[in-house]
Amino acid sequence: MTIRTIDPKEVATAEVYALMSGAVAPRPIAFASTLNAAGDVNLSPFSFFNMFSSNPPVVVFSPLSRIRDNSSKHTLENVLETREVVVNIANYAMVEQMSLASTEYDRGINEFIKSGLTPEASTLVKPPRVQEAPVAMECKVTDIIRLGTEGGAGNLVVCEVLLLHVNENVLDEAGKIDPYKLDAVARMGGDYYTRANGDSIFELPKPIRNKGMGIDQLPEFIRNSNLLTGNNLARLANTEKAPTAAEVEAFQSDPLVSYTISKYKSEPAKLQYELEVLAKKLLEDKQVEQAWKVLLLSQRN
Ligand SMILES: Cc1cc2nc3c(=O)[nH]c(=O)nc-3n(C[C@H](O)[C@H](O)[C@H](O)COP(=O)(O)O)c2cc1C
């Protein structure tokens, strides 16, 4: 394994940008609608974006000064003038229109018109929201934090969310956002994007619901397995305690286990391997308790 180590002070800003934006990925996209002091509408996407607080509800995005000439983006100038923004969430259905809106049109050009998206009057702030967006957040800008003075410097636009608009089409029956319905898109390095949909969405139970024993507490033969990956071990180690000897014993009569044991009875090394294969399958099938039992059984035979 060869690691390349880069000192950002030693390379061009564009290279630092390319490396970091490739690595810090995927990034969600704030599709920001703002007005200048004259009331001209602007709509631009920003993937240096996230939520940072829920009480108060705060999102932050960062228009960089342009690397090529240190000029400011219109969105930054607008929030400095008017201190209001609507942060719309972009999804797959509008990704090309969102990208089109990122064109560097002249100041005063309305990217709603250029991108063909529909402005919908906001309730508490002056910039309109994007009607097609699954979620739109009306915000007041509480802080603008300049991170530098040279080209490529970020400007954190700290936005307190005053009002959220959520299209009911993206809600599940419990009123929560259904990630499959949201169909979010996110930016990666270069021209790459990703779409949160289908197989790319998966669930991982939060470890805060229990206190997993940790990988250090797994029996040594499990920790040293050549077959089980770091993810497999972590899933096992998210269990509070291993099954008891009696539970392990009882599992010996499970059809798959007893079949494997009787098949490889005369070849202990092969049996150990096959039981580990079975445990790995069970783990990947979220049958953690059974995987534990198979692994512990593998030591008995
Ligand atoms: C998906 C996407 C994400 C972007 N994220 C950022 C960003 O986080 N910061 C930034 O300065 N520019 C970002 N850009 C580029 C701006 O959208 C682009 O410079 C835009 O023209 C700025 O518009 P404005 O000058 O009207 O504010 C992004 C572009 C796209 C397509």
The ligand as a Tripos MOL2 file, in Angstrom:
@<TRIPOS>MOLECULE
LIG
   31    33     1     0     0
SMALL
NO_CHARGES

@<TRIPOS>ATOM
      1 C1        -23.8220   20.6880   -7.8070 C.3       1 LIG1
      2 C2        -23.0100   21.9440   -7.6940 C.ar      1 LIG1
      3 C3        -22.4780   22.2840   -6.4740 C.ar      1 LIG1
      4 C4        -21.7260   23.4510   -6.3380 C.ar      1 LIG1
      5 N1        -21.2240   23.7700   -5.1250 N.ar      1 LIG1
      6 C5        -20.5420   24.9270   -4.9620 C.ar      1 LIG1
      7 C6        -20.0680   25.3090   -3.6740 C.ar      1 LIG1
      8 O1        -20.2860   24.6170   -2.6700 O.2       1 LIG1
      9 N2        -19.3910   26.4600   -3.5580 N.ar      1 LIG1
     10 C7        -19.1720   27.2570   -4.6350 C.ar      1 LIG1
     11 O2        -18.5650   28.3000   -4.4750 O.2       1 LIG1
     12 N3        -19.6310   26.9410   -5.8620 N.ar      1 LIG1
     13 C8        -20.3090   25.8040   -6.0360 C.ar      1 LIG1
     14 N4        -20.7960   25.4680   -7.2740 N.ar      1 LIG1
     15 C9        -20.6290   26.4100   -8.3730 C.3       1 LIG1
     16 C10       -21.6750   27.5350   -8.2960 C.3       1 LIG1
     17 O3        -22.9860   27.0000   -8.3500 O.3       1 LIG1
     18 C11       -21.4720   28.4690   -9.5100 C.3       1 LIG1
     19 O4        -20.2350   29.1360   -9.3500 O.3       1 LIG1
     20 C12       -22.5820   29.4630   -9.6630 C.3       1 LIG1
     21 O5        -22.4350   30.1130  -10.9130 O.3       1 LIG1
     22 C13       -22.6060   30.5340   -8.6010 C.3       1 LIG1
     23 O6        -23.6660   31.3660   -8.9150 O.3       1 LIG1
     24 P1        -23.8240   32.8270   -8.3830 P.3       1 LIG1
     25 O7        -22.5870   33.6140   -8.8190 O.co2     1 LIG1
     26 O8        -25.0520   33.2890   -9.0930 O.co2     1 LIG1
     27 O9        -23.9630   32.7710   -6.9120 O.co2     1 LIG1
     28 C14       -21.5140   24.2970   -7.4550 C.ar      1 LIG1
     29 C15       -22.0490   23.9260   -8.6890 C.ar      1 LIG1
     30 C16       -22.7770   22.7570   -8.8120 C.ar      1 LIG1
     31 C17       -23.3520   22.3770  -10.1450 C.3       1 LIG1
@<TRIPOS>BOND
     1     1     2 1
     2     2     3 ar
     3     2    30 ar
     4     3     4 ar
     5     4     5 ar
     6     4    28 ar
     7     5     6 ar
     8     6     7 ar
     9     6    13 1
    10     7     8 2
    11     7     9 ar
    12     9    10 ar
    13    10    11 2
    14    10    12 ar
    15    12    13 ar
    16    13    14 ar
    17    14    15 1
    18    14    28 ar
    19    15    16 1
    20    16    17 1
    21    16    18 1
    22    18    19 1
    23    18    20 1
    24    20    21 1
    25    20    22 1
    26    22    23 1
    27    23    24 1
    28    24    25 2
    29    24    26 1
    30    24    27 1
    31    28    29 ar
    32    29    30 ar
    33    30    31 1
@<TRIPOS>SUBSTRUCTURE
     1 LIG1         1 GROUP 0 **** ****
